[in-house]
């Protein structure tokens, strides 16, 4: 189950986020995570959380807290990031959510280059699966 809190004021497509969660878990291992809290926040708030828990005084696209099953996402930062990557906002938003879910499942790209590659490939596989499903 996905609990969504929108503190950023953006329009939220709850059904899409639930679908992304479902597809991600199905591809990863089919297990469930219990209730996941997805919180959309402004840049100032995610910067504050990033500093409080990671000692990084900077805005980021998303933060995941495995033990709490909680993901914080910053849509305004993702919008800027998508523009700089020449990627549609929706695709980048989905990628960040998938990335966060993978962290909740224990994946960690900061462990090693090998783990980072594994996580990146899995993100791409999940995105491709979601996009193919949308075309049907």
DSSP file (Angstrom, degrees, kcal/mol; ACC not computed):
  #  RESIDUE AA STRUCTURE BP1 BP2  ACC     N-H-->O    O-->H-N    N-H-->O    O-->H-N    TCO  KAPPA ALPHA  PHI   PSI    X-CA   Y-CA   Z-CA
    1    1 A X              0   0    0      0, 0.0    35,-2.9     0, 0.0     2,-0.5   0.000 360.0 360.0 360.0 143.8    0.0    0.0    0.0
    2    2 A X  E     -a   36   0A   0     33,-0.2     2,-0.6    35,-0.1    35,-0.2  -0.944 360.0-164.9-117.0 118.5    1.2    3.5   -0.9
    3    3 A X  E     -a   37   0A   0     33,-3.4    35,-3.3    -2,-0.5     2,-0.5  -0.906  14.2-161.9-100.6 120.1    0.5    6.4    1.4
    4    4 A X  E     -a   38   0A   0     -2,-0.6     2,-0.5    33,-0.2    35,-0.2  -0.898  12.0-175.8-111.2 129.3    1.1    9.7   -0.4
    5    5 A X  E     -a   39   0A   0     33,-2.8    35,-2.8    -2,-0.5     2,-0.8  -0.990  10.7-157.9-120.0 125.2    1.5   13.1    1.3
    6    6 A X  E     +a   40   0A   0     -2,-0.5    35,-0.1    33,-0.2    33,-0.1  -0.842  30.4 151.9-109.7  98.6    1.9   16.1   -0.9
    7    7 A X        +     0   0    0     33,-2.6    35,-0.2    -2,-0.8    34,-0.2   0.404  69.1  67.0-100.0  -0.7    3.6   19.0    0.8
    8    8 A X  S    S-     0   0    0     32,-0.4    -1,-0.1    33,-0.2    33,-0.1   0.609  99.3-126.8 -96.8 -14.7    5.0   20.4   -2.4
    9    9 A X        +     0   0    0      1,-0.3     2,-0.1    31,-0.2    -3,-0.0   0.522  60.2 138.9  83.1   4.5    1.7   21.5   -3.9
   10   10 A X        -     0   0    0      1,-0.1     2,-0.3    30,-0.0    -1,-0.3  -0.432  63.8 -97.2 -79.4 157.3    2.2   19.6   -7.2
   11   11 A X        -     0   0    0     -2,-0.1     2,-0.5     2,-0.0    -1,-0.1  -0.587  43.8-151.9 -72.2 134.7   -0.5   17.7   -8.9
   12   12 A X        -     0   0    0     -2,-0.3     2,-1.0    -3,-0.0     3,-0.1  -0.936  17.0-155.2-119.3 129.9   -0.2   14.0   -8.0
   13   13 A X     >  -     0   0    0     -2,-0.5     4,-1.9     1,-0.2     3,-0.3  -0.789  17.1-178.1 -99.6  88.8   -1.3   11.0  -10.1
   14   14 A X  H  > S+     0   0    0     -2,-1.0     4,-2.2     1,-0.2     5,-0.2   0.856  78.1  55.1 -58.4 -39.4   -1.8    8.5   -7.3
   15   15 A X  H  > S+     0   0    0      1,-0.2     4,-2.1     2,-0.2    -1,-0.2   0.899 106.6  51.1 -64.0 -40.4   -2.7    5.7   -9.6
   16   16 A X  H  > S+     0   0    0     -3,-0.3     4,-2.5     2,-0.2    -1,-0.2   0.926 110.3  48.6 -62.2 -45.1    0.5    6.1  -11.6
   17   17 A X  H  X S+     0   0    0     -4,-1.9     4,-2.2     1,-0.2    -1,-0.2   0.882 110.9  50.5 -65.4 -37.4    2.6    6.0   -8.5
   18   18 A X  H  X S+     0   0    0     -4,-2.2     4,-2.5     2,-0.2    -1,-0.2   0.894 110.5  50.4 -64.6 -38.9    0.8    2.9   -7.2
   19   19 A X  H  X S+     0   0    0     -4,-2.1     4,-2.8     2,-0.2     5,-0.3   0.913 109.1  50.7 -64.9 -43.2    1.4    1.2  -10.6
   20   20 A X  H  X S+     0   0    0     -4,-2.5     4,-2.4     2,-0.2    -2,-0.2   0.918 111.7  48.4 -60.8 -43.6    5.1    2.1  -10.5
   21   21 A X  H  X S+     0   0    0     -4,-2.2     4,-2.5     2,-0.2     5,-0.2   0.940 112.6  48.0 -60.7 -48.1    5.4    0.6   -7.0
   22   22 A X  H  X S+     0   0    0     -4,-2.5     4,-2.1     1,-0.2    -2,-0.2   0.925 114.3  45.2 -60.4 -47.6    3.6   -2.6   -8.1
   23   23 A X  H  X S+     0   0    0     -4,-2.8     4,-2.3     2,-0.2     5,-0.2   0.899 112.3  52.2 -64.7 -40.9    5.7   -3.1  -11.3
   24   24 A X  H  X S+     0   0    0     -4,-2.4     4,-2.5    -5,-0.3    -2,-0.2   0.942 111.8  44.7 -61.6 -48.4    8.9   -2.4   -9.4
   25   25 A X  H  X>S+     0   0    0     -4,-2.5     5,-3.7     1,-0.2     4,-2.1   0.872 111.7  53.7 -65.5 -36.2    8.2   -4.9   -6.7
   26   26 A X  H  <5S+     0   0    0     -4,-2.1    -1,-0.2    -5,-0.2    -2,-0.2   0.915 113.6  41.8 -63.9 -42.5    7.1   -7.5   -9.3
   27   27 A X  H  <5S+     0   0    0     -4,-2.3    -2,-0.2    -5,-0.1    -1,-0.2   0.874 114.9  50.9 -73.4 -37.8   10.3   -7.2  -11.3
   28   28 A X  H  <5S-     0   0    0     -4,-2.5    -2,-0.2    -5,-0.2    -3,-0.2   0.985 140.3 -49.5 -67.5 -58.2   12.6   -7.1   -8.2
   29   29 A X  T  <5 -     0   0    0     -4,-2.1    -3,-0.2     2,-0.2    -2,-0.1   0.370  65.5-109.0-162.8   3.2   11.3  -10.1   -6.4
   30   30 A X  S   <S+     0   0    0     -5,-3.7    -4,-0.2     1,-0.2    -5,-0.1   0.400  76.1 126.7  79.9  -5.0    7.5  -10.1   -6.2
   31   31 A X        -     0   0    0     -6,-0.4     2,-0.3     1,-0.1    -1,-0.2  -0.337  55.6-122.7 -83.2 168.6    7.5   -9.4   -2.4
   32   32 A X        -     0   0    0     -3,-0.1     3,-0.1     1,-0.1    -1,-0.1  -0.700   5.2-152.8-106.2 161.9    5.7   -6.6   -0.7
   33   33 A X        -     0   0    0      1,-0.5     2,-0.2    -2,-0.3    -1,-0.1   0.387  39.1-124.0-110.1   0.5    7.1   -3.9    1.5
   34   34 A X  S    S-     0   0    0      2,-0.1    -1,-0.5   -32,-0.0     2,-0.3  -0.576  71.9  -6.9  81.1-156.8    4.1   -3.2    3.6
   35   35 A X        -     0   0    0     -2,-0.2     2,-0.4    -3,-0.1   -33,-0.2  -0.568  68.4-159.8 -77.2 131.8    2.9    0.4    3.7
   36   36 A X  E     -a    2   0A   0    -35,-2.9   -33,-3.4    -2,-0.3     2,-0.6  -0.932   7.3-146.1-111.2 134.2    5.2    2.8    2.0
   37   37 A X  E     -ab   3  70A   0     32,-2.8    34,-2.9    -2,-0.4     2,-0.6  -0.895  13.2-169.8-101.1 120.6    5.0    6.5    2.7
   38   38 A X  E     -ab   4  71A   0    -35,-3.3   -33,-2.8    -2,-0.6     2,-0.5  -0.955   6.5-172.2-112.4 119.6    5.8    8.7   -0.3
   39   39 A X  E     -ab   5  72A   0     32,-3.1    34,-2.9    -2,-0.6     2,-0.5  -0.954  12.9-153.8-120.8 122.9    6.2   12.4    0.6
   40   40 A X  E     +ab   6  73A   0    -35,-2.8   -33,-2.6    -2,-0.5   -32,-0.4  -0.839  27.0 173.7 -94.7 126.2    6.5   15.2   -1.9
   41   41 A X        -     0   0    0     32,-2.7    35,-0.4    -2,-0.5    34,-0.3  -0.856  31.1-104.4-132.2 163.6    8.4   18.2   -0.5
   42   42 A X     >  -     0   0    0     -2,-0.3     4,-2.2   -35,-0.2     5,-0.2  -0.326  42.7-100.3 -79.7 167.7    9.9   21.5   -1.6
   43   43 A X  H  > S+     0   0    0      1,-0.2     4,-2.1     2,-0.2     5,-0.2   0.872 120.5  54.8 -59.2 -40.8   13.6   22.1   -2.1
   44   44 A X  H  > S+     0   0    0      1,-0.2     4,-1.9     2,-0.2    -1,-0.2   0.901 110.2  47.1 -61.5 -40.2   14.1   23.8    1.3
   45   45 A X  H  > S+     0   0    0     -3,-0.2     4,-2.5     2,-0.2    -2,-0.2   0.915 111.9  47.5 -70.5 -43.9   12.6   20.8    3.1
   46   46 A X  H  X S+     0   0    0     -4,-2.2     4,-2.5     1,-0.2    -1,-0.2   0.858 111.3  52.8 -68.4 -31.5   14.6   18.1    1.2
   47   47 A X  H  X S+     0   0    0     -4,-2.1     4,-2.1    -5,-0.2    11,-0.3   0.916 109.9  48.7 -65.1 -42.5   17.8   20.1    1.7
   48   48 A X  H  X S+     0   0    0     -4,-1.9     4,-2.6     2,-0.2    -2,-0.2   0.918 113.9  45.5 -62.5 -45.3   17.0   20.2    5.5
   49   49 A X  H  X S+     0   0    0     -4,-2.5     4,-2.4     2,-0.2     5,-0.4   0.902 111.1  53.6 -66.1 -41.3   16.3   16.4    5.6
   50   50 A X  H  X S+     0   0    0     -4,-2.5     4,-2.0     1,-0.2     6,-1.3   0.890 113.1  43.3 -60.7 -40.9   19.4   15.7    3.5
   51   51 A X  H  X S+     0   0    0     -4,-2.1     4,-1.4     4,-0.3    -2,-0.2   0.925 113.0  52.0 -70.8 -43.6   21.6   17.6    6.0
   52   52 A X  H  < S+     0   0    0     -4,-2.6    -2,-0.2     1,-0.2    -1,-0.2   0.881 125.3  23.2 -61.2 -40.2   19.9   16.2    9.1
   53   53 A X  H  < S+     0   0    0     -4,-2.4    -1,-0.2    -5,-0.1    -2,-0.2   0.680 138.1  24.1-104.3 -20.1   20.4   12.6    8.1
   54   54 A X  H  < S-     0   0    0     -4,-2.0    -3,-0.2    -5,-0.4    -2,-0.2   0.433  91.7-124.7-125.4  -1.9   23.3   12.6    5.6
   55   55 A X     <  +     0   0    0     -4,-1.4     2,-0.6    -5,-0.4    -4,-0.3   0.802  67.3 134.0  58.0  31.3   25.2   15.7    6.5
   56   56 A X        -     0   0    0     -6,-1.3     2,-1.8    -9,-0.1    -1,-0.2  -0.951  47.7-154.8-111.9 113.9   24.9   16.9    2.9
   57   57 A X        +     0   0    0     -2,-0.6     2,-0.3    -6,-0.1    -9,-0.1  -0.447  59.8  93.3 -88.9  64.3   23.9   20.5    2.8
   58   58 A X  S    S-     0   0    0     -2,-1.8     2,-0.2   -11,-0.3    -8,-0.1  -0.990  77.9-100.8-152.8 156.8   22.3   20.4   -0.7
   59   59 A X        -     0   0    0     -2,-0.3     2,-0.3    -9,-0.1   -16,-0.1  -0.532  41.6-175.9 -75.2 145.1   19.1   19.8   -2.5
   60   60 A X        -     0   0    0     -2,-0.2    17,-0.2   -17,-0.2    18,-0.1  -0.907  35.4-117.5-138.3 166.6   18.5   16.3   -3.9
   61   61 A X  S    S-     0   0    0     -2,-0.3    13,-2.5     1,-0.2     2,-0.3   0.867  88.5 -11.7 -75.4 -36.2   15.9   14.6   -6.0
   62   62 A X  E     -C   73   0A   0     11,-0.2     2,-0.4   -16,-0.0    -1,-0.2  -0.994  50.6-154.4-162.5 157.1   14.9   12.0   -3.5
   63   63 A X  E     -C   72   0A   0      9,-2.4     9,-3.2    -2,-0.3     2,-0.4  -0.999  12.8-159.3-136.7 137.8   15.8   10.4   -0.2
   64   64 A X  E     -C   71   0A   0     -2,-0.4     2,-0.5     7,-0.2     7,-0.2  -0.930   7.8-161.6-120.2 143.3   14.8    6.9    1.0
   65   65 A X  E >>> -C   70   0A   0      5,-2.9     5,-1.7    -2,-0.4     4,-1.1  -0.886   6.9-167.5-125.7  98.6   14.7    5.6    4.6
   66   66 A X  G >45S+     0   0    0     -2,-0.5     3,-0.8     1,-0.3    -1,-0.2   0.881  83.9  49.3 -56.2 -49.9   14.7    1.8    4.4
   67   67 A X  G 345S+     0   0    0      1,-0.2    -1,-0.3     2,-0.1    37,-0.0   0.765 118.4  40.8 -64.5 -24.6   13.7    1.1    8.0
   68   68 A X  G <45S-     0   0    0     -3,-0.8    -1,-0.2     2,-0.2    -2,-0.2   0.521 101.1-130.0 -98.8  -8.2   10.8    3.5    7.9
   69   69 A X  T <<5 +     0   0    0     -4,-1.1   -32,-2.8    -3,-0.8     2,-0.4   0.927  61.5 142.1  54.4  46.9    9.6    2.6    4.3
   70   70 A X  E   < -bC  37  65A   0     -5,-1.7    -5,-2.9   -34,-0.2     2,-0.4  -0.961  34.8-172.0-126.3 136.1    9.6    6.2    3.6
   71   71 A X  E     -bC  38  64A   0    -34,-2.9   -32,-3.1    -2,-0.4     2,-0.5  -0.995   6.7-160.6-127.2 128.2   10.6    8.1    0.4
   72   72 A X  E     -bC  39  63A   0     -9,-3.2    -9,-2.4    -2,-0.4     2,-0.4  -0.922  12.7-172.4-105.8 133.0   10.9   11.9    0.1
   73   73 A X  E     -bC  40  62A   0    -34,-2.9   -32,-2.7    -2,-0.5     2,-0.7  -0.981  17.1-152.4-129.3 139.3   10.8   13.3   -3.4
   74   74 A X     >  -     0   0    0    -13,-2.5     4,-2.2    -2,-0.4     3,-0.4  -0.854   9.8-174.2-111.9  94.7   11.4   16.9   -4.5
   75   75 A X  H  > S+     0   0    0     -2,-0.7     4,-2.3   -34,-0.3    -1,-0.2   0.849  82.1  55.3 -59.1 -37.8    9.4   17.6   -7.8
   76   76 A X  H  > S+     0   0    0    -35,-0.4     4,-1.5     1,-0.2    -1,-0.2   0.890 111.0  44.8 -66.4 -36.7   10.8   21.1   -8.4
   77   77 A X  H  > S+     0   0    0     -3,-0.4     4,-2.7     2,-0.2    -1,-0.2   0.896 111.8  52.7 -70.5 -39.4   14.4   19.7   -8.3
   78   78 A X  H  X S+     0   0    0     -4,-2.2     4,-3.0     1,-0.2    -2,-0.2   0.868 105.4  55.7 -63.2 -36.3   13.4   16.8  -10.5
   79   79 A X  H  X S+     0   0    0     -4,-2.3     4,-1.9     2,-0.2    -1,-0.2   0.926 110.9  43.5 -61.7 -44.9   11.9   19.2  -13.0
   80   80 A X  H  X S+     0   0    0     -4,-1.5     4,-2.3     2,-0.2    -2,-0.2   0.909 114.5  50.7 -64.9 -42.7   15.3   21.1  -13.2
   81   81 A X  H  X S+     0   0    0     -4,-2.7     4,-1.8     1,-0.2    -2,-0.2   0.911 109.1  50.6 -62.3 -44.0   17.2   17.8  -13.3
   82   82 A X  H  X>S+     0   0    0     -4,-3.0     5,-2.8     1,-0.2     4,-0.6   0.901 109.8  51.0 -61.7 -41.4   15.0   16.5  -16.2
   83   83 A X  H ><5S+     0   0    0     -4,-1.9     3,-0.8     1,-0.2    -1,-0.2   0.920 110.3  48.2 -62.9 -43.5   15.5   19.7  -18.2
   84   84 A X  H 3<5S+     0   0    0     -4,-2.3    -1,-0.2     1,-0.2    -2,-0.2   0.799 115.6  45.1 -68.6 -27.2   19.3   19.4  -17.8
   85   85 A X  H 3<5S-     0   0    0     -4,-1.8    -1,-0.2    -5,-0.2    -2,-0.2   0.454 109.6-124.4 -91.6  -2.1   19.2   15.8  -18.8
   86   86 A X  T <<5 +     0   0    0     -3,-0.8     2,-0.3    -4,-0.6    -3,-0.2   0.917  67.6 134.5  55.8  46.2   16.8   16.5  -21.7
   87   87 A X      < -     0   0    0     -5,-2.8    -1,-0.2    -6,-0.1    -2,-0.2  -0.934  65.1 -97.5-123.1 143.6   14.4   14.0  -20.3
   88   88 A X     >  -     0   0    0     -2,-0.3     4,-2.1     1,-0.1     3,-0.2  -0.351  31.4-124.7 -60.5 142.6   10.7   14.3  -19.8
   89   89 A X  H  > S+     0   0    0      1,-0.2     4,-2.7     2,-0.2     5,-0.2   0.904 109.2  54.0 -54.3 -46.9    9.7   15.3  -16.3
   90   90 A X  H  > S+     0   0    0      1,-0.2     4,-2.2     2,-0.2    -1,-0.2   0.878 108.4  49.0 -59.2 -40.4    7.4   12.3  -15.9
   91   91 A X  H  > S+     0   0    0     -3,-0.2     4,-2.3     2,-0.2    -1,-0.2   0.909 112.8  46.7 -65.9 -42.4   10.1    9.8  -16.8
   92   92 A X  H  X S+     0   0    0     -4,-2.1     4,-2.3     2,-0.2    -2,-0.2   0.889 111.0  52.5 -68.4 -38.5   12.6   11.4  -14.4
   93   93 A X  H  X S+     0   0    0     -4,-2.7     4,-2.1    -5,-0.2    -2,-0.2   0.920 110.8  47.3 -61.9 -44.2   10.0   11.4  -11.6
   94   94 A X  H  X S+     0   0    0     -4,-2.2     4,-2.9    -5,-0.2     5,-0.2   0.910 110.1  53.0 -63.5 -41.6    9.3    7.7  -12.2
   95   95 A X  H  X S+     0   0    0     -4,-2.3     4,-2.7     1,-0.2    -2,-0.2   0.909 109.1  49.0 -60.5 -41.9   13.0    6.9  -12.2
   96   96 A X  H  X S+     0   0    0     -4,-2.3     4,-2.3     2,-0.2    -1,-0.2   0.896 112.2  48.5 -65.9 -39.8   13.5    8.7   -8.9
   97   97 A X  H  X S+     0   0    0     -4,-2.1     4,-2.5     2,-0.2    -2,-0.2   0.936 112.4  47.9 -64.5 -45.9   10.6    6.8   -7.4
   98   98 A X  H  X S+     0   0    0     -4,-2.9     4,-2.6     1,-0.2    -2,-0.2   0.926 110.8  52.4 -58.8 -45.3   11.9    3.5   -8.7
   99   99 A X  H  X S+     0   0    0     -4,-2.7     4,-1.9     1,-0.2    -1,-0.2   0.915 110.2  48.5 -56.4 -45.7   15.3    4.4   -7.3
  100  100 A X  H  X S+     0   0    0     -4,-2.3     4,-1.9     2,-0.2    -1,-0.2   0.900 110.1  50.4 -63.7 -42.0   13.8    5.1   -3.9
  101  101 A X  H  X S+     0   0    0     -4,-2.5     4,-1.5     1,-0.2    -2,-0.2   0.904 107.8  54.0 -63.4 -41.0   11.8    1.8   -3.9
  102  102 A X  H  <>S+     0   0    0     -4,-2.6     5,-2.4     1,-0.2    -1,-0.2   0.891 106.4  52.3 -61.4 -38.4   15.0   -0.1   -4.8
  103  103 A X  H ><5S+     0   0    0     -4,-1.9     3,-1.9     1,-0.2    -1,-0.2   0.916 106.0  53.8 -61.6 -41.4   16.7    1.5   -1.8
  104  104 A X  H 3<5S+     0   0    0     -4,-1.9    -1,-0.2     1,-0.3    -2,-0.2   0.804 104.9  55.7 -62.7 -27.2   13.8    0.3    0.4
  105  105 A X  T 3<5S-     0   0    0     -4,-1.5    -1,-0.3    -3,-0.2    -2,-0.2   0.389 129.7 -96.8 -85.8   3.6   14.5   -3.2   -0.9
  106  106 A X  T < 5S+     0   0    0     -3,-1.9    -3,-0.2     1,-0.3     2,-0.2   0.431  76.3 141.4 100.7  -1.2   18.1   -3.0    0.2
  107  107 A X      < -     0   0    0     -5,-2.4    -1,-0.3    -6,-0.2     2,-0.3  -0.511  26.3-174.7 -72.7 144.2   19.9   -1.9   -3.0
  108  108 A X    >   -     0   0    0     -2,-0.2     3,-1.3     1,-0.1     4,-0.5  -0.835  20.0-172.6-147.6 104.6   22.7    0.6   -2.4
  109  109 A X  T 3  S+     0   0    0     -2,-0.3     7,-0.4     1,-0.3     3,-0.2   0.630  85.3  67.3 -70.4 -14.1   24.6    2.3   -5.2
  110  110 A X  T 3  S+     0   0    0      1,-0.2    -1,-0.3     5,-0.1     3,-0.1   0.575  83.8  73.9 -84.7  -8.2   27.0    3.8   -2.8
  111  111 A X  S <  S-     0   0    0     -3,-1.3     2,-0.3     1,-0.3    -1,-0.2   0.923 114.3 -31.3 -67.8 -44.9   28.5    0.4   -1.8
  112  112 A X     >  -     0   0    0     -4,-0.5     4,-2.1    -3,-0.2    -1,-0.3  -0.983  56.8 -99.3-165.9 167.1   30.4    0.0   -5.0
  113  113 A X  H  > S+     0   0    0     -2,-0.3     4,-2.4     2,-0.2     5,-0.2   0.863 121.8  55.4 -63.0 -36.7   30.5    0.7   -8.7
  114  114 A X  H  > S+     0   0    0      2,-0.2     4,-2.3     1,-0.2    -1,-0.2   0.917 108.6  46.4 -63.6 -44.2   29.2   -2.8   -9.3
  115  115 A X  H  > S+     0   0    0      2,-0.2     4,-2.4     1,-0.2    -1,-0.2   0.873 111.0  53.3 -65.7 -37.5   26.2   -2.2   -7.1
  116  116 A X  H  X S+     0   0    0     -4,-2.1     4,-2.5    -7,-0.4    -2,-0.2   0.919 110.5  46.7 -63.6 -44.1   25.6    1.2   -8.8
  117  117 A X  H  X S+     0   0    0     -4,-2.4     4,-2.6     2,-0.2     5,-0.2   0.916 111.8  51.2 -62.9 -43.9   25.6   -0.5  -12.2
  118  118 A X  H  X S+     0   0    0     -4,-2.3     4,-1.9     1,-0.2    -2,-0.2   0.916 112.7  45.5 -59.6 -44.5   23.3   -3.2  -11.0
  119  119 A X  H  X S+     0   0    0     -4,-2.4     4,-2.4     2,-0.2    -1,-0.2   0.909 112.3  50.6 -67.3 -42.8   20.9   -0.7   -9.6
  120  120 A X  H  X S+     0   0    0     -4,-2.5     4,-2.2     1,-0.2    -2,-0.2   0.903 110.9  48.8 -63.0 -42.7   21.0    1.5  -12.7
  121  121 A X  H  X S+     0   0    0     -4,-2.6     4,-2.3     2,-0.2    -1,-0.2   0.887 111.2  50.0 -65.1 -39.1   20.3   -1.5  -15.0
  122  122 A X  H  X S+     0   0    0     -4,-1.9     4,-2.4    -5,-0.2    -2,-0.2   0.904 108.6  52.4 -66.7 -41.1   17.4   -2.6  -12.8
  123  123 A X  H  X S+     0   0    0     -4,-2.4     4,-2.6     1,-0.2    -2,-0.2   0.931 110.9  47.8 -57.7 -46.1   15.9    1.0  -12.9
  124  124 A X  H  X S+     0   0    0     -4,-2.2     4,-2.6     1,-0.2    -2,-0.2   0.895 110.4  51.5 -63.5 -41.5   16.1    1.0  -16.7
  125  125 A X  H  X S+     0   0    0     -4,-2.3     4,-2.2     2,-0.2    -1,-0.2   0.916 112.3  46.2 -61.6 -43.6   14.5   -2.5  -16.9
  126  126 A X  H  X S+     0   0    0     -4,-2.4     4,-2.4     2,-0.2    -2,-0.2   0.927 112.8  49.1 -66.8 -45.3   11.6   -1.4  -14.7
  127  127 A X  H  X S+     0   0    0     -4,-2.6     4,-2.8     1,-0.2    -2,-0.2   0.915 111.4  50.1 -59.6 -43.2   11.1    1.9  -16.6
  128  128 A X  H  X S+     0   0    0     -4,-2.6     4,-2.6     1,-0.2    -1,-0.2   0.909 110.3  50.3 -62.4 -42.5   11.1    0.0  -19.9
  129  129 A X  H  X S+     0   0    0     -4,-2.2     4,-2.0     2,-0.2    -2,-0.2   0.905 112.1  47.2 -62.3 -42.5    8.5   -2.4  -18.6
  130  130 A X  H  X S+     0   0    0     -4,-2.4     4,-1.7     2,-0.2    -2,-0.2   0.920 113.3  48.3 -65.5 -44.4    6.3    0.5  -17.4
  131  131 A X  H  X S+     0   0    0     -4,-2.8     4,-1.1     1,-0.2    -2,-0.2   0.884 111.2  49.9 -65.6 -38.9    6.6    2.3  -20.7
  132  132 A X  H  X S+     0   0    0     -4,-2.6     4,-0.7     1,-0.2     3,-0.4   0.895 110.0  51.6 -65.6 -39.4    5.9   -0.9  -22.7
  133  133 A X  H  < S+     0   0    0     -4,-2.0     3,-0.4     1,-0.2    -1,-0.2   0.830 106.0  54.9 -65.0 -32.5    2.8   -1.5  -20.6
  134  134 A X  H  < S+     0   0    0     -4,-1.7    -1,-0.2     1,-0.2    -2,-0.2   0.770 102.5  57.2 -72.1 -25.9    1.6    2.0  -21.2
  135  135 A X  H  <        0   0    0     -4,-1.1    -1,-0.2    -3,-0.4    -2,-0.2   0.703 360.0 360.0 -77.6 -19.6    1.8    1.5  -25.0
  136  136 A X     <        0   0    0     -4,-0.7    -1,-0.2    -3,-0.4    -2,-0.1   0.483 360.0 360.0 -76.8 360.0   -0.6   -1.4  -24.9
